[in-house]
Amino acid sequence: MSDFPQADDSLGLMTRFFVEDVNNHRFRYHLLRLQAMAGLTEQDVEELGELGRLVFQNGQTPNQAADQAAKIAGRPDASPLAITIAGIVQGSARGMGPDAAPNIERVLMGTLIGAYLSTGDIPNHDGPTLASLGAIAGAAAMAVGAFTMDTISRIPPSEYLTTSD
């Protein structure tokens, strides 16, 4: 039996939370939700809010965002999730290689989506740790998702889906 028997229910609930917060038109609502669900501190919320502002304002020249991310990641009392999000954004600001150059805004939103989806009612698992792992997975999916789907679209399905070399 799965360790996550209600995964589909958790996915639905967390997805609804995320959509609700997007519909509120404030980045801050994502952070407040993660404060309640995954242990972000008040200072994390403020500093990640500034990181979000810098990412969306300076996505093409992410030096200021990278500096803000380094500030968060270097703060001794930052929560594990804040450190994870900051580290991912900082790494994305440096780039991930020419074949999978990330859109830093998408990567940041991927960390939030992944964290949300990892904080559902999963028994016997540490919520903040799962949120950090989810943030990593969400960022990775957003960073390479468009590249992956674009590449796949240029390959005949029969070739891509074959199970032999």
Contact map, one row per residue, 1 for C-alpha under 8 A:
111010000000000000000000000000000000000000000000000000000000000000000000000000000000000000000000000000000000000000000000000000000000000000000000000000000000000000000
111110000000000000000000000000000000000000000000000000000000000000000000000000000000000000000000000000000000000000000000000000000000000000000000000000000000000000000
111110000000000000000000000000000000000000000000000000000000000000000000000000000000000000000000000000000000000000000000011000000000000000000000000000000000000000000
011111100000000000000000000000000000000000000000000000000000000000000000000000000000000000000000000000000000000000000000011000000000000000000000000000000000000000000
111111100000000000000000000000000000000000000000000000000000000000000000000000000000000000000000000000000000000000000000000000000000000000000000000000000000000000000
000111111100000000000000000000000000000000000000000000000000000000000000000000000000000000000000000000000000000000000000110000000000000000000000000000000000000000000
000111111110000000000000000000000000000000000000000000000000000000000000000000000000000000000000000000000000000000000000010000000000000000000000000000000000000000000
000001111111000000000000000000000000000000000000000000000000000000000000000000000000000000000000000000000000000000000000000000000000000000000000000000000000000000000
000001111111100000000000000000000000000000000000000000000000000000000000000000000000000000000000000000000000000000000000000000000000000000000000000000000000000000000
000001111111110000000000000000000000000000000000000000000000000000000000000000000000000000000000000000000000000000001001110000000000000000000000000000000000000000000
000000111111111000000000000000000000000000000000000000000000000000000000000000000000000000000000000000000000000000001001000000000000000000000000000000000000000000000
000000011111111100000000000000000000000000000000000000000000000000000000000000000000000000000000000000000000000000000000000000000000000000000000000000000000000000000
000000001111111110000000000000000000000000000000000000000000000000000000000000000000000000000000000000000000000000000001000000000000000000000000000000000000000000000
000000000111111111000000000000000000000000000000000000000000000000000000000000000000000000000000000000000000000000011011000000000000000000000000000000000000000000000
000000000011111111100000000000000000000000000000000000000000000000000000000000000000000000000000000000000000000000011000000000000000000000000000000000000000000000000
000000000001111111110000000000000000000000000000000000000000000000000000000000000000000000000000000000000000000000000000000000000000000000000000000000000000000000000
000000000000111111111000000000000000000000000000000000000000000000000000000000000000000000000000000000000000000000010000000000000000000000000000000000000000000000000
000000000000011111111100000001000000000000000000000000000000000000000000000000000000000000000000000000000000000010010000000000000000000000000000000000000000000000000
000000000000001111111110000000000000000000000000000000000000000000000000000000000000000000000000000000000000000000000000000000000000000000000000000000000000000000000
000000000000000111111111000000000000000000000000000000000000000000000000000000000000000000000000000000000000000000000000000000000000000000000000000000000000000000000
000000000000000011111111111011000000000000000000000000000000000000000000000000000000000000000000000000000000000000000000000000000000000000000000000000000000000000000
000000000000000001111111111011000000000000000000000000000000000000000000000000000000000000000000000000000000000000000000000000000000000000000000000000000000000000000
000000000000000000111111100000000000000000000000000000000000000000000000000000000000000000000000000000000000000000000000000000000000000000000000000000000000000000000
000000000000000000011111110010000000000000000000000000000000000000000000000000000000000000000000000000000000000000000000000000000000000000000000000000000000000000000
000000000000000000001111111000000000000000000000000000000000000000000000000000000000000000000000000000000000000000000000000000000000000000000000000000000000000000000
000000000000000000001101111111000000000000000000000000000000000000000000000000000000000000000000000000000000000000000000000000000000000000000000000000000000000000000
000000000000000000001100111111100000000000000000100100000000000000000000000000000000000000000000000000000000000000000000000000000000000000000000000000000000000000000
000000000000000000000000011111110000000000001000100000000000000000000000000000000000000000000000000000000000000000000000000000000000000000000000000000000000000000000
000000000000000000001101011111111000000000000000000000000000000000000000000000000000000000000000000000000000000000000000000000000000000000000000000000000000000000000
000000000000000001001100011111111100000000000000000000000000000000000000000000000000000000000000000000000000000100000000000000000000000000000000000000000000000000000
000000000000000000000000001111111110000100001001100000000000000000000000000000000000000000000000000000000000000000000000000000000000000000000000000000000000000000000
000000000000000000000000000111111111000100001000000000000000000000000000000000000000000000000000000000000000000000000000000000000000000000000000000000000000000000000
000000000000000000000000000011111111100000000000000000000000000000000000000000000000000000000000000000000000000000000000000000000000000000000000000000000000000000000
000000000000000000000000000001111111111100000000000000000000000000000000000000000000000000000000000000000000000000110000000000000000000000000000000000000000000000000
000000000000000000000000000000111111111111001000000000000000000000000000000000000000000000000000000000000000000000000000000000000000000000000000000000000000000000000
000000000000000000000000000000011111111100000000000000000000000000000000000000000000000000000000000000000000000000000000000000000000000000000000000000000000000000000
000000000000000000000000000000001111111000000000000000000000000000000000000000000000000000000000000000000000000000000010000000110000000000000000000000000000000000000
000000000000000000000000000000000111111100000000000000000000000000000000000000001000000000000000000000000000000000100010000000110010000000000000000000000000000000000
000000000000000000000000000000000111111110000000000000000000000000000000000000101000000000000000000000000000000000000000000000010000000000000000000000000000000000000
000000000000000000000000000000110111011111011000000000000000000000000000000000101100000000000000000000000000000000000000000000000000000000000000000000000000000000000
000000000000000000000000000000000010001111111000000000000000000000000000000001100000000000000000000000000000000000000000000000000000000000000000000000000000000000000
000000000000000000000000000000000010000111111100000000000000000000000000000000000000000000000000000000000000000000000000000000000000000000000000000000000000000000000
000000000000000000000000000000000000000011111110000000000000000000000000000001000000000000000000000000000000000000000000000000000000000000000000000000000000000000000
000000000000000000000000000000000000000111111111000000000000000000000001000001100100000000000000000000000000000000000000000000000000000000000000000000000000000000000
000000000000000000000000000100110010000111111111100000000000000000000000000000000000000000000000000000000000000000000000000000000000000000000000000000000000000000000
000000000000000000000000000000000000000001111111110000000000000000000000000000000000000000000000000000000000000000000000000000000000000000000000000000000000000000000
000000000000000000000000000000000000000000111111111000000000000000010001000000000000000000000000000000000000000000000000000000000000000000000000000000000000000000000
000000000000000000000000000000100000000000011111111100000000000000000001000000000100010000000000000000000000000000000000000000000000000000000000000000000000000000000
000000000000000000000000001100100000000000001111111110000000000000000000000000000000000000000000000000000000000000000000000000000000000000000000000000000000000000000
000000000000000000000000000000000000000000000111111111000000000000010000000000000000000000000000000000000000000000000000000000000000000000000000000000000000000000000
000000000000000000000000000000000000000000000011111111100000000010011000000000000000000000000000000000000000000000000000000000000000000000000000000000000000000000000
000000000000000000000000001000000000000000000001111111110000000000000000000000000000000000000000000000000001000000000000000000000000000000000000000000000000000000000
000000000000000000000000000000000000000000000000111111111000000000000000000000000000000000000000000000000000000000000000000000000000000000000000000000000000000000000
000000000000000000000000000000000000000000000000011111111110010110000000000000000000000000000000000000000000000000000000000000000000000000000000000000000000000000000
000000000000000000000000000000000000000000000000001111111110010010000000000000000000000000000000000000011001000000000000000000000000000000000000000000000000000000000
000000000000000000000000000000000000000000000000000111111110000000000000000000000000000000000000000000001000000000000000000000000000000000000000000000000000000000000
000000000000000000000000000000000000000000000000000011111110000000000000000000000000000000000000000000000000000000000000000000000000000000000000000000000000000000000
000000000000000000000000000000000000000000000000000001111111110110000000000000000000000000000000000000000000000000000000000000000000000000000000000000000000000000000
000000000000000000000000000000000000000000000000000001111111110000000000000000000000000000000000000000111000000000000000000000000000000000000000000000000000000000000
000000000000000000000000000000000000000000000000000000000111110000000000000000000000000000000000000000000000000000000000000000000000000000000000000000000000000000000
000000000000000000000000000000000000000000000000000000000111111100000000000000000000000000000000000000000000000000000000000000000000000000000000000000000000000000000
000000000000000000000000000000000000000000000000000001100111111111000000000000000000000000001000000000000000000000000000000000000000000000000000000000000000000000000
000000000000000000000000000000000000000000000000000000000000111111100000000000000000000000001000000000000000000000000000000000000000000000000000000000000000000000000
000000000000000000000000000000000000000000000000000001000100111111110000000000000000000000000000000000000000000000000000000000000000000000000000000000000000000000000
000000000000000000000000000000000000000000000000001001100100011111111000000000000000000011001000000000000000000000000000000000000000000000000000000000000000000000000
000000000000000000000000000000000000000000000000000000000000011111111100000000000000000011101100000000000000000000000000000000000000000000000000000000000000000000000
000000000000000000000000000000000000000000000000000000000000001111111110000000000000000001000000000000000000000000000000000000000000000000000000000000000000000000000
000000000000000000000000000000000000000000000010011000000000000111111111000000000000000000000000000000000000000000000000000000000000000000000000000000000000000000000
000000000000000000000000000000000000000000000000001000000000000011111111100000000000011011000000000000000000000000000000000000000000000000000000000000000000000000000
000000000000000000000000000000000000000000000000000000000000000001111111110000000000011001000000000000000000000000000000000000000000000000000000000000000000000000000
000000000000000000000000000000000000000000000000000000000000000000111111111000000000000000000000000000000000000000000000000000000000000000000000000000000000000000000
000000000000000000000000000000000000000000010011000000000000000000011111111001000110010000000000000000000000000000000000000000000000000000000000000000000000000000000
000000000000000000000000000000000000000000000000000000000000000000001111111001000111011000000000000000000000000000000000000000000000000000000000000000000000000000000
000000000000000000000000000000000000000000000000000000000000000000000111111101000010000000000000000000000000000000000000000000000000000000000000000000000000000000000
000000000000000000000000000000000000000000000000000000000000000000000011111111000000000000000000000000000000000000000000000000000000000000000000000000000000000000000
000000000000000000000000000000000000000000000000000000000000000000000000011111000000000000000000000000000000000000000000000000000000000000000000000000000000000000000
000000000000000000000000000000000000000000000000000000000000000000000000001111100000000000000000000000000000000000000000000000000000000000000000000000000000000000000
000000000000000000000000000000000000000010110000000000000000000000000001111111110110000000000000000000000000000000000000000000000000000000000000000000000000000000000
000000000000000000000000000000000000001110010000000000000000000000000000000011111110000000000000000000000000000000000000000000000000000000000000000000000000000000000
000000000000000000000000000000000000000000000000000000000000000000000000000001111111000000000000000000000000000000000000000000011001000000000000000000000000000000000
000000000000000000000000000000000000011100000000000000000000000000000000000000111111100000000000000000000000000000000000000000011011001000000000000000000000000000000
000000000000000000000000000000000000000100010001000000000000000000000001100001111111110000000000000000000000000000000000000000000000000000000000000000000000000000000
000000000000000000000000000000000000000000000000000000000000000000000001110001111111111000000000000000000000000000000000000000000000000000000000000000000000000000000
000000000000000000000000000000000000000000000000000000000000000000000000100000011111111100000000000000000000000000000000000000000001001100000000000000000000000000000
000000000000000000000000000000000000000000000000000000000000000000000000000000001111111110000000000000000001001000000000000000000001001100000000000000000000000000000
000000000000000000000000000000000000000000000001000000000000000000001101100000000111111111000000000000000000000000000000000000000000000000000000000000000000000000000
000000000000000000000000000000000000000000000000000000000000000000001100100000000011111111100000000000000000000000000000000000000000000000000000000000000000000000000
000000000000000000000000000000000000000000000000000000000000000000000000000000000001111111110000000000000011001000000000000000000000000100100000000000000000000000000
000000000000000000000000000000000000000000000000000000000000000011001000000000000000111111111000000000010011000000000000000000000000000000000000000000000000000000000
000000000000000000000000000000000000000000000000000000000000000011101100000000000000011111111100000000000000000000000000000000000000000000000000000000000000000000000
000000000000000000000000000000000000000000000000000000000000000001000000000000000000001111111111000000000000000000000000000000000000000000000000000000000000000000000
000000000000000000000000000000000000000000000000000000000000000000000000000000000000000111111111000001010010000000000000000000000000000000000000000000000000000000000
000000000000000000000000000000000000000000000000000000000000011011000000000000000000000011111110000000010000000000000000000000000000000000000000000000000000000000000
000000000000000000000000000000000000000000000000000000000000000001000000000000000000000001111111000000000000000000000000000000000000000000000000000000000000000000000
000000000000000000000000000000000000000000000000000000000000000000000000000000000000000000111111100011000000000000000000000000000000000000000000000000000000000000000
000000000000000000000000000000000000000000000000000000000000000000000000000000000000000000110111110111000000000000000000000000000000000000000000000000000000000000000
000000000000000000000000000000000000000000000000000000000000000000000000000000000000000000000011111110000000000000000000000000000000000000000000000000000000000000000
000000000000000000000000000000000000000000000000000000000000000000000000000000000000000000000001111110000000000000000000000000000000000000000000000000000000000000000
000000000000000000000000000000000000000000000000000000000000000000000000000000000000000000000000111110000000000000000000000000000000000000000000001000000000000000000
000000000000000000000000000000000000000000000000000000000000000000000000000000000000000000000001111111000000000000000000000000000000000000000011001000000000000000000
000000000000000000000000000000000000000000000000000000000000000000000000000000000000000000000011111111100000000000000000000000000000000000000011000000000000000000000
000000000000000000000000000000000000000000000000000000000000000000000000000000000000000000010011000111110110000000000000000000000000000000000111000000000000000000000
000000000000000000000000000000000000000000000000000000000010000000000000000000000000000000000000000011111110000000000000000000000000000000000010000000000000000000000
000000000000000000000000000000000000000000000000000000100010000000000000000000000000000010011000000001111111000000000000000000000000000000000010000000000000000000000
000000000000000000000000000000000000000000000000000000110010000000000000000000000000000000000000000000111111100000000000000000000000000000000000000000000000000000000
000000000000000000000000000000000000000000000000000000000000000000000000000000000000000000000000000001111111110000000000000000000000000000100110000000000000000000000
000000000000000000000000000000000000000000000000000000000000000000000000000000000000000110010000000001111111111000000000000000000000000001110110000000000000000000000
000000000000000000000000000000000000000000000000000100100000000000000000000000000000100110000000000000011111111100000000000000000000000000100000000000000000000000000
000000000000000000000000000000000000000000000000000000000000000000000000000000000000000000000000000000001111111110000000000000000000000000100000000000000000000000000
000000000000000000000000000000000000000000000000000000000000000000000000000000000000000000000000000000000111111111000000000000000000001011111100000000000000000000000
000000000000000000000000000000000000000000000000000000000000000000000000000000000000100100000000000000000011111111100000000000000000011111100000000000000000000000000
000000000000000000000000000001000000000000000000000000000000000000000000000000000000000000000000000000000001111111110000000000000000001001000000000000000000000000000
000000000000000001000000000000000000000000000000000000000000000000000000000000000000000000000000000000000000111111111000000000000000011001000000000000000000000000000
000000000000000000000000000000000000000000000000000000000000000000000000000000000000000000000000000000000000011111111100000000000010111111100000000000000000000000000
000000000000000000000000000000000100010000000000000000000000000000000000000000000000000000000000000000000000001111111110000000000111111001000000000000000000000000000
000000000000011011000000000000000100000000000000000000000000000000000000000000000000000000000000000000000000000111111111000000000010010000000000000000000000000000000
000000000110011000000000000000000000000000000000000000000000000000000000000000000000000000000000000000000000000011111111000000000010010000000000000000000000000000000
000000000000000000000000000000000000000000000000000000000000000000000000000000000000000000000000000000000000000001111111000000100110110000000000000000000000000000000
000000000000010000000000000000000000110000000000000000000000000000000000000000000000000000000000000000000000000000111111110000110110000000000000000000000000000000000
000000000110110000000000000000000000000000000000000000000000000000000000000000000000000000000000000000000000000000011111110000000000000000000000000000000000000000000
000001000100000000000000000000000000000000000000000000000000000000000000000000000000000000000000000000000000000000000011111000000000000000000000000000000000000000000
001101100100000000000000000000000000000000000000000000000000000000000000000000000000000000000000000000000000000000000011111110000000000000000000000000000000000000000
001100000000000000000000000000000000000000000000000000000000000000000000000000000000000000000000000000000000000000000000111110000000000000000000000000000000000000000
000000000000000000000000000000000000000000000000000000000000000000000000000000000000000000000000000000000000000000000000011111000000000000000000000000000000000000000
000000000000000000000000000000000000000000000000000000000000000000000000000000000000000000000000000000000000000000000000011111100100000000000000000000000000000000000
000000000000000000000000000000000000000000000000000000000000000000000000000000000000000000000000000000000000000000000000000111111100000000000000000000000000000000000
000000000000000000000000000000000000110000000000000000000000000000000000000000000000000000000000000000000000000000000110000011111110000000000000000000000000000000000
000000000000000000000000000000000000111000000000000000000000000000000000000000011000000000000000000000000000000000000010000001111111000000000000000000000000000000000
000000000000000000000000000000000000000000000000000000000000000000000000000000011000000000000000000000000000000000000000000001111111100000000000000000000000000000000
000000000000000000000000000000000000000000000000000000000000000000000000000000000000000000000000000000000000000000100110000011111111110000000000000000000000000000000
000000000000000000000000000000000000010000000000000000000000000000000000000000001000000000000000000000000000000001111110000000111111111000000000000000000000000000000
000000000000000000000000000000000000000000000000000000000000000000000000000000011001100000000000000000000000000000100000000000011111111100000000000000000000000000000
000000000000000000000000000000000000000000000000000000000000000000000000000000000000000000000000000000000000000001100100000000001111111110000000000000000000000000000
000000000000000000000000000000000000000000000000000000000000000000000000000000000000000000000000000000000000001011111100000000000111111111000000000000000000000000000
000000000000000000000000000000000000000000000000000000000000000000000000000000001001100000000000000000000000011111100000000000000011111111100000000000000000000000000
000000000000000000000000000000000000000000000000000000000000000000000000000000000001100100000000000000000000001001000000000000000001111111110000000000000000000000000
000000000000000000000000000000000000000000000000000000000000000000000000000000000000000000000000000000000000011001000000000000000000111111111000000000000000000000000
000000000000000000000000000000000000000000000000000000000000000000000000000000000000000000000000000000000010011111100000000000000000011111111100000000000000000000000
000000000000000000000000000000000000000000000000000000000000000000000000000000000000000100000000000000000111111001000000000000000000001111111110000000000000000000000
000000000000000000000000000000000000000000000000000000000000000000000000000000000000000000000000000000000010010000000000000000000000000111111111100000000000000000000
000000000000000000000000000000000000000000000000000000000000000000000000000000000000000000000000000000000000010000000000000000000000000011111111100000000000000000000
000000000000000000000000000000000000000000000000000000000000000000000000000000000000000000000000000001000110010000000000000000000000000001111111110000000000000000000
000000000000000000000000000000000000000000000000000000000000000000000000000000000000000000000000000111110110000000000000000000000000000000111111110000000000000000000
000000000000000000000000000000000000000000000000000000000000000000000000000000000000000000000000000111000000000000000000000000000000000000011111111100000000000000000
000000000000000000000000000000000000000000000000000000000000000000000000000000000000000000000000000000000000000000000000000000000000000000011111111110000000000000000
000000000000000000000000000000000000000000000000000000000000000000000000000000000000000000000000000000000000000000000000000000000000000000000111111111000000000000000
000000000000000000000000000000000000000000000000000000000000000000000000000000000000000000000000001100000000000000000000000000000000000000000001111111100000000000000
000000000000000000000000000000000000000000000000000000000000000000000000000000000000000000000000000000000000000000000000000000000000000000000001111111110000000000000
000000000000000000000000000000000000000000000000000000000000000000000000000000000000000000000000000000000000000000000000000000000000000000000000111111111000000000000
000000000000000000000000000000000000000000000000000000000000000000000000000000000000000000000000000000000000000000000000000000000000000000000000011111111100000000000
000000000000000000000000000000000000000000000000000000000000000000000000000000000000000000000000000000000000000000000000000000000000000000000000001111111110000000000
000000000000000000000000000000000000000000000000000000000000000000000000000000000000000000000000000000000000000000000000000000000000000000000000000111111111100100000
000000000000000000000000000000000000000000000000000000000000000000000000000000000000000000000000000000000000000000000000000000000000000000000000000011111111000000000
000000000000000000000000000000000000000000000000000000000000000000000000000000000000000000000000000000000000000000000000000000000000000000000000000001111111000000000
000000000000000000000000000000000000000000000000000000000000000000000000000000000000000000000000000000000000000000000000000000000000000000000000000000111111101100000
000000000000000000000000000000000000000000000000000000000000000000000000000000000000000000000000000000000000000000000000000000000000000000000000000000011111111100000
000000000000000000000000000000000000000000000000000000000000000000000000000000000000000000000000000000000000000000000000000000000000000000000000000000010011111110000
000000000000000000000000000000000000000000000000000000000000000000000000000000000000000000000000000000000000000000000000000000000000000000000000000000000001111111000
000000000000000000000000000000000000000000000000000000000000000000000000000000000000000000000000000000000000000000000000000000000000000000000000000000000011111111000
000000000000000000000000000000000000000000000000000000000000000000000000000000000000000000000000000000000000000000000000000000000000000000000000000000010011111111000
000000000000000000000000000000000000000000000000000000000000000000000000000000000000000000000000000000000000000000000000000000000000000000000000000000000000111111100
000000000000000000000000000000000000000000000000000000000000000000000000000000000000000000000000000000000000000000000000000000000000000000000000000000000000011111111
000000000000000000000000000000000000000000000000000000000000000000000000000000000000000000000000000000000000000000000000000000000000000000000000000000000000000011111
000000000000000000000000000000000000000000000000000000000000000000000000000000000000000000000000000000000000000000000000000000000000000000000000000000000000000001111
000000000000000000000000000000000000000000000000000000000000000000000000000000000000000000000000000000000000000000000000000000000000000000000000000000000000000001111
